[in-house]
Amino acid sequence: MNAAARTAPPDPTAAQVVGFMRPFIERALKDRVRYRYVQPHVLPEGAGFRIEAPCCSRNVDREGGVIDIALLTPSPDGRWRLQARDHGAGVWETRAEGLSLGEALDMLCVDAERRFWP
């Protein structure tokens, strides 16, 4: 028996949820406070989503290249973890856990401390 035949097919329910959530996140990002004139990209990252966008402030990338903004990851209980990128150290830092997706997106879009949109 070959390896492909032993691999379980992807869960169609999970694929439908991911397919629904990505446009929801993209719509929410249109209401953000900072850098509204750039187009962020929402990309699948494991079970969650990574958000990247051009660096308009030039604080991280002087040439305005695309940088990581946030990482949203679900937990088994349906809550979300929101992480910001520490560009200097090259690691993700947890900013909040146990949030609803709406709460996580509100925190990301307001970004009062400029943790996500540097």
C-alpha positions as CSV (number, residue, x, y, z in Angstrom):
1,M,0.0,0.0,0.0
2,N,1.4,3.4,-0.9
3,A,1.8,6.3,1.5
4,A,-0.9,8.4,-0.2
5,A,-3.5,5.6,0.4
6,R,-2.7,5.5,4.1
7,T,-3.1,9.3,4.6
8,A,-6.5,10.4,5.9
9,P,-8.3,12.8,3.7
10,P,-8.6,16.4,5.0
11,D,-11.6,17.2,7.1
12,P,-14.0,18.9,4.7
13,T,-15.7,20.7,7.7
14,A,-12.3,22.3,8.7
15,A,-11.7,23.3,5.1
16,Q,-15.1,25.1,5.0
17,V,-14.4,26.9,8.2
18,V,-11.0,28.1,7.0
19,G,-12.6,29.2,3.7
20,F,-15.2,31.2,5.5
21,M,-12.8,32.8,8.0
22,R,-10.2,34.2,5.6
23,P,-12.7,36.6,3.8
24,F,-14.0,37.6,7.3
25,I,-10.5,38.5,8.4
26,E,-9.8,40.4,5.1
27,R,-13.0,42.4,5.5
28,A,-12.1,43.2,9.2
29,L,-8.7,44.5,8.2
30,K,-10.3,47.2,5.9
31,D,-11.4,48.9,9.1
32,R,-8.0,49.1,10.7
33,V,-6.7,52.4,12.1
34,R,-3.1,52.4,10.8
35,Y,-1.9,52.2,7.2
36,R,-5.3,52.0,5.6
37,Y,-3.9,52.7,2.2
38,V,-1.9,49.4,2.0
39,Q,-3.3,46.1,1.0
40,P,-2.5,43.4,3.7
41,H,-2.5,39.8,2.7
42,V,-4.1,37.0,4.8
43,L,-2.3,33.7,4.3
44,P,-3.0,30.3,5.7
45,E,-0.4,29.4,8.3
46,G,-0.9,25.9,9.9
47,A,-4.4,25.9,11.4
48,G,-4.4,29.7,11.6
49,F,-3.6,32.8,9.5
50,R,-0.5,35.0,9.0
51,I,-1.0,38.6,8.0
52,E,1.6,40.5,6.0
53,A,1.7,43.9,4.4
54,P,4.1,46.4,2.8
55,C,6.2,48.3,5.4
56,C,4.9,51.8,4.8
57,S,6.6,53.4,7.8
58,R,10.0,52.1,6.7
59,N,10.7,51.4,10.4
60,V,11.3,47.7,9.7
61,D,12.2,47.6,6.0
62,R,13.7,50.8,4.7
63,E,12.7,49.8,1.1
64,G,9.1,49.2,2.0
65,G,9.1,45.5,1.4
66,V,6.5,43.1,2.7
67,I,6.7,42.3,6.4
68,D,4.8,40.0,8.8
69,I,2.2,41.9,10.8
70,A,0.3,39.3,12.9
71,L,-0.3,35.6,13.4
72,L,-3.8,34.4,14.4
73,T,-3.9,30.8,15.7
74,P,-6.9,28.9,17.0
75,S,-7.0,26.8,20.1
76,P,-8.9,23.6,20.5
77,D,-11.6,25.4,22.5
78,G,-12.4,27.7,19.6
79,R,-10.6,30.8,21.1
80,W,-7.7,32.6,19.4
81,R,-4.1,33.6,20.1
82,L,-2.9,36.9,18.6
83,Q,0.8,37.3,18.0
84,A,2.9,40.2,16.8
85,R,6.2,39.9,15.0
86,D,9.3,41.1,16.8
87,H,11.2,41.9,13.7
88,G,14.5,42.6,15.5
89,A,14.6,39.2,17.1
90,G,12.8,37.4,14.2
91,V,10.2,35.8,16.5
92,W,6.5,35.9,17.2
93,E,5.4,37.4,20.5
94,T,2.0,36.5,22.0
95,R,0.0,39.7,22.6
96,A,-3.2,38.0,23.8
97,E,-4.8,34.6,24.2
98,G,-8.3,33.2,24.8
99,L,-10.0,35.8,22.5
100,S,-12.9,35.4,20.2
101,L,-11.9,36.0,16.6
102,G,-13.7,39.3,16.7
103,E,-11.8,40.5,19.8
104,A,-8.5,39.5,18.2
105,L,-9.3,41.4,15.0
106,D,-10.4,44.5,17.1
107,M,-7.1,44.4,18.9
108,L,-5.2,44.0,15.6
109,C,-7.1,46.8,13.8
110,V,-6.9,49.4,16.6
111,D,-3.3,48.6,17.5
112,A,-3.1,51.4,20.1
113,E,0.5,50.5,21.1
114,R,1.7,50.1,17.5
115,R,2.7,46.5,18.1
116,F,1.3,45.1,14.9
117,W,1.6,47.9,12.3
118,P,5.1,49.3,13.1
